[in-house]
Amino acid sequence: MLNDFWETAPPAYKYAVFGGMGLTFIGIVIIILGAITTTPSMPFIALPFIGVGLLAHMASLGLRGHNIRKEMKAAEKRDAAREAGKKK
């Protein structure tokens, strides 16, 4: 498999990665705004954004692992079929 994973990645993985990055970014911006405006409740508002962003990143890792395992099984089946064809 010579392709870069990003080129062959499923769309669900890409959405999860970008969604996680976006939510984490929004959470960080809210924390910074809370620090600048000295609003004590802003960091607590930002925590769910960061938490959901991190969960989305972990979900994307699961999606990536699942896709790689599926591709490896398919490659093993192709190799086994190729070897069986050579022995005949």
N, C-alpha and C positions, 0 to 999 in steps of 0.2 A: 504494500500500500504506500505509494509514493506521494499521494496527494496530501496537502495540508488538511488537518481535521476540519478547520473552519469552512473549507470549500465543500466538504461532503457532509457537514453536520446537519442534522434535521432542524427544521424551522422551530420546533418546540424548544430545542436547546438554545438557539439564538435569542428567542423571545425571553426565555428565563434569565439568560445572562444579562441582556440589556435592561430588562425589567428590574432585576436585582441591583444593577449599577445605578439605575435611575432613582429607585427608592432610597438607596443608601445615600446618594448625592443629595436628594431632597432633605433627608434627615440631618445631614451635616450642615446644609445651608440653614435650616431652622435653628440648629444649635448655635451657629455663628451669629445669626440675627438675634437670638435670645441673649447672647453674651454682649453684643454691641448695645442693645437697647436695655440691658439689665432687667429683663423680664424673667423672673425665676421659674415660671411655669413652662417656658418654651422648650427646655431640654426634655421635659417629661412628655411633651407633645411629639417631639422628634423621635423618641425611643421606639414607638411602634413602626415608624417608617424604616428605621435602621434594622429592626428585628425582622420585618417582613422581607427587606432587601437581602439580608443574610440567609434567610430561609429559601428565597428564590435562587440564590447562588448554590446552596446545597442541593436543591432540587435539580439544578442544571448539571451538577456533577453526577447525580444519579442517572439522569437522562443520557449523559455522555457515556458513562460506564455501560449502561444497558445497550446503547447503540454499538459500542466497540465489541462487547461480548457477542452480539448478534452477527456482526460482520466477521468476527473470528470464526464462529461456528460455520458460517457460510463458506469461508475460505478453506476450512478443514474439509468440508464436504466436497468442494471442488477438487482439492488435492487428492482426496481418497478416490474420487471418480477418475481422475487423471491417471493415478497409479494403477487402478483396476483396468483401465483401458490399455495401458502399456504392457501389462502382464499377459494379455490375450494374444 
